[in-house]
């Protein structure tokens, strides 16, 4: 099985029945998590009831991308004491945020930490984290295995690095926050749907999945705007949506 399951699709805070940023990647039995924002851990455990995870990647320290890492930490610390340390790839700020919730327990008791940005081997994947513009250090993630690439922007402002991150990706997951007034801000730290489509097109990605929707936004309108700029298949991240990767299912 090679697929991505959407755990959460909201930016900032979750809408009713939804969760914030999070994705579960299945690759021939290897299980990797991309981000764990608000309300993603219960969805992750519904998807993988045994809680067996091979690696976790967190793009940055904002809680809508990392807060449920704390719940996973407690689950591993108190509920699975015999498990080996879990590889955690993240910028240093993530440890500071989560560590502030557990000042008396060392996060390294559970996690084997690899700093991002950087390049690593994680199971079948060549994992690359590239720095993208945001309010805090954010690492866009590229996973490559068997000639197939999956890319995820985390949060980002417009930058040519997105074209490098998503280059030829089978699936490029890009935030499309569409927050009011975003394009008029003097410093850009988030994208519009049209910009997500533009950079996915520049990357030559096969498919684009929009995520990190600002609560209350019209997702259909976001997809339409991205399609005008991208010209290819555009998906909207929806909780529990399963998307095959590396197959002819386009």
Secondary structure, DSSP 8 states (H G I E B T S, - for coil): -EEEEEEE-EESS--TT--BSEEEEEETTEEEEEEE-TTHHHHHHHHSTT---SEEEE--S-HHHHTHHHHHHHHHHHH-TTS--EEEEE-HHHHHHHHTT-TTS-GGGTEEEEESSEEEEETTEEEEEEEE-SSS-EEEEEEEETTEEEEE--S--S-THHHHHTTT-SEEEEE----TTGGGSSS--S--HHHHHHHHHHHT-SEEEEE-EETT--HHHHHHHHHHHH-SEEEE--TT-EEE-SSS--
